[in-house]
Structure formats: C-alpha cells, structure tokens
Amino acid sequence: MTSFFRPMDRRTMLRGTLAAGAGVAFGQLLFSGTAQAYGWSRTLNQGDSGADVTELQIRVAGWAADSASHSRVSIDGDFGPGTAAAVRRFQAAYGLSVDGSAGPNTQAKLNSLEQSDGSTLHFNWSEFVNQTDGTFNGGKLSASQVKENVRRCMYKLEALRKKLGGKPITVNSGFRSIAHNAEIGGASDSMHLYGTAADLDVSGVSNKTVYQKAETCGFSGLETYNTDHQHVDSRADLGRDWWWENGTV
C-alpha cells in the first residue's frame, strides 16, 4: 500500500491520540470505527454494496450537491445514484478522471485525506473534544459513537474547505458534554452533544459565504450567518428535520 509522507508541522504535532472506538450501531448511522488508510479491496461502482461502500459514502458525503440543496449522501452501504454523483464531484474537484467509479486513483486520493490517527488532513481530534476535559465523554451518545460522528463531520469539513479555495477553517466548538453545554447556555438537545456539529471561523471569508458553500456539503443544520461564527451540523443523520436558518431552499 502506498504511504504518504508529510513534513511534521504544528497541526500534526497537536493531533490527539485517542484510540478509535469499536463499531456500534445507532439509529440510521453505521459506526465503522475505521482507522488510517482504508484497505480498499475492489473498485466500487453503482450497484455495489457493503462496508467499503459505507466508508466511501462517509468520505464523499461533503460532495452532496452542486448548489444549495437539501441533499445528503445516505450512509447506508448501497452505492446508488446519489453516491455516484458525489464521487463524480469529488473526482472533478481533485483533478481525477470523472467517471463516478471509485477505483484505485480515487481511493488513493481519499486515503491521502486521512491522517494516521483516523482524523483528516486538515482537522484533528483536539479541535473537537469537549473543552472542559479534552474527551468525547458525557454527551448524549457513547464516546465511541461521538468520535465516529466527529470523523464524519471532518470529511464534510474537508469538502467545505476545498470549496472555499483551501482556506483554513478554525473549529471554535465541536463536541460538548451535557454539563459543559449547560454551563454555556447551549440548547438542551444541541447537535454538539452528539458530535455532529461544529462552530466555524474562516479568516478572510464571510459567514454568509461559508453558509452558502455549506449548503452544498450535505449539512442539514445551518445557523444564521449573522453571528460571530458559522454553525454547521448533520442533524438529518440522526433522523431530525432539516434546519437552515437562512436557507434558500
């Protein structure tokens, strides 16, 4: 398997070392607990199914639409038209052959976006842990479930970052424990309690622009951009209704 060497930088040094959680099921989510460099064993095409399709869907979920749309990539292990369309958008964005088939080149690019601890290229676990104790404990789900939701959020944020021209994204708040959320006056059923949400800042980019790009990334919860940060979440993955406060759909 091809390895990817990268110079050590501050982000790499700060990456958390939490162990990957065991795979468990919750609602509509499939918690795969996948670690680095997923071992793709076949080219994936529309009509295929299996755990490898589930992992593909997680990694291309941020490429759900070309324009503002209540569209999301279903994480169900079945390679349907929505998954194929997301693969094509991913391929186009990264200069790959656009055929909707997840072959070796597409799989290699997907793996290049993952770091050795299971986080993604431009995001690390330490950005998402509960700010009072540095863990994924104390939320509405088990720590392993929360961590898997965070991982899925990271891949959508990788897509958002790419669509913003590679502008670095700062995560001000990721997962929150129930206690910490109450301390700061968060909503009692905040998506932060499940690990599906993030509050973002992008230097030099307006929240409105971040919001509009997020409308194409499969995020089903978007708080108004008229604040000091931009909130994004994936509440539809938990079976909740879509909520775009300034949405155009």
N, C-alpha and C positions, 0 to 999 in steps of 0.2 A: 504494500500500500504506500502510496506517495506520502511523504511527510512534508510539512510546510514550515520552514524556518523563518522566524521573525526576530529582529533585534529586541532585546529586553528594553521595555520602556516603563514609565511610571504606571500606566494602566495595567500592564502585565504583572508588575510587582505587587499591585494592590489587590489583585484578584483573590476572591475568597477561596477557601479550601474545603467548603462543606461537602460532605460525601453525597453522591447522587442518591435520591430516595428510591425506594423499591416501587415497582409499578403497582398501582392500585386503581380501581375504577371509582368514578364519582359522577353521577348524573350522566350528561352527554359527553363528558371528557374521557379520554383514554390516557392515563398517566404512564408514559412509557419509560421514564427514568433513564433516557438514553445518555450515554457519555460521549466522549470525543470521537471524531472520525467514524461516523456510522458505517458499518460494513455492508454497503450495498452489494447484493449478490446477483442482481439482474437489471437489465434495462426495464424501466417501468413505462407502461403505455395505458391509454384509456381502455378500461375494461378489466384491468388488473385489480387485485385486492390483497390485503394482508397488512402485517405490521410495518413493512417497509413503505407501503403506500401511506399509512398513517403518519410516519415520520416525514415523508415528503410533504404531506399536507401541512404539517406544523411549520416546515421551513419555508414554504411558499405562501403562507397564509396572508402575508402582508402585501401580496400582489393580487388582491381580490378583484380589483376593478380599475378601469382606465380613467373614470371620472367619478364624481360624487354619486355613491350608490349604496343602498342598504344591501350590500353583497358581502358574503363571507365564504371562505373555503371551509366546507364541512370536514371536520376531523373524524372521519368515520371508517377509514381504511378501504374505501371504494373509490377507484380512480374514474371519476365521471367528468363531464364537460367542464364543470367549474374548476376542477383541479387542473385539467389540461390547459385551460385559459390562463390560470395563474402561472403555470410552468412557462408558457409562452411569454408572458410579461416579464418574468424573471430572466429568461434567456435573452430577451431583447435588451433589458437594462444592463446586463453584464457582457454584452457583445458575443453571445453564443449563437449557434445555429438555432433558429426559431422553428421548432417542429412539434412542440408540445409533448415530446418524448423525453423522459428523464434517463438519459444514457450516461456513459462514463464522464463526459465533459461537464454535463450539468451536475452530476453527483459530486465531482471533484470541486466545482465552484461552491456547491452547498457546504461541503466539508471545510472549505477554506474560510467560511464564515463562522466556524466554531473553534473555541479555544479548548485547551486540554482539560480544563476543569468542568466542561459542559456548558459554560457561558458562551456568549457570542463575541465576535471580533471586536466590536466597539462598545460593549456593555459588560459589566462584571457584577457578580453576586453582591458585593459590598454596597453597590448603589441601590439595591432593592430590599435589603434586610431591614427589620424593624429598628428604628433609630434609637430606641432606648436600651436594647440588649444585643443588637447585632445578630439576631437569629430569625428563623421563619416560624417560631413558636407563638402560640397564644392567639391565633386568628380563628376564623370560622371553619377552617379545614386543618388536617394534619400538616405538619411541617413539610413532609414529602410531597403532598398534594399542592401546597402553596408554592413550593420550589418549582414544580413542574409547570404550574401556571405562569410563574415568572419567566421561565425559559421560553415558553410560547410567546409571551409578551415581548421578550427580547428580539425574537425573529421578526415580529411585526415592526418593531422599532428599527431594526436593520433596514427594512424596506423603506420606512419613513425617512431615515437618514439618507438613503440613496436618492430618494425622490426630492430631497431638499438640497441636492448637489453635493452631498458628502459633508454637510455642516455638522459639527459635533453637537450632540444632544446631551444636555445635563438633566439627570433624573433627580429631582428635589425630594420626591417621596415615592416609594414603591409600596412594599408590603407594610401593613401596620397591625400590631396586635390589638385585640379588643380594648385593652387597658390604655394603650397609647392613643388609639383613635379617640377614645372618650376624653382623654386629657386635652386634646387639641380641638375638641368640638366637632369631630367628624360625624357624618351621618351614621346612624346605628347599623345600617346594613351596607356600609360603604364597600365598593368593589376592592378597595385597598385591603380589606380584611380577608380576601380570597387570593390575593396575589395577582389579580388580573388587571390592575390599574397602575398608572404612573402619572405623576405630575412633572411636566417638562418645561425646560427653558432652552431656547436655541438662540445663541448670541447672533445679533445682526439680522434675525428673521422675525417678523411679526407673528404674534399668536394666531392672527387670522390666517396667515399663510400656512402655518403648521396645522391648524384646524382643517383647512381645505385639502391639504395633502393627506391628512389622516382619514379623510372621508373616502379615500381610495384604498386604504390599508386593512379593511375588514374590522376596524374598531367600531363597536356597536354602542359605545358610550362616549360622548364628547361634551364636556362642559363648556360654557360660553368662553369665547376668546377675549372677552372684555375684562380680564383679570390679570394678575401678575404672573400667571403661569398657564400652561395648557394641560388640561386633564384629558387622558385617554383611557379607555378600558374596553374589555371584551365581554361585557355582561351577557350578550346573546349566547356565548359558550356555556353559560350557566343556566340557560333556559329563560333568561329575562327578556323583556321587551327592549327594543332599540330606543335610545335616548340621545338625540343630537340637539343640543340646546339652541344652536344657531344653524341647524341643518338646512340644506336647500332641497332635500328630497321630500 
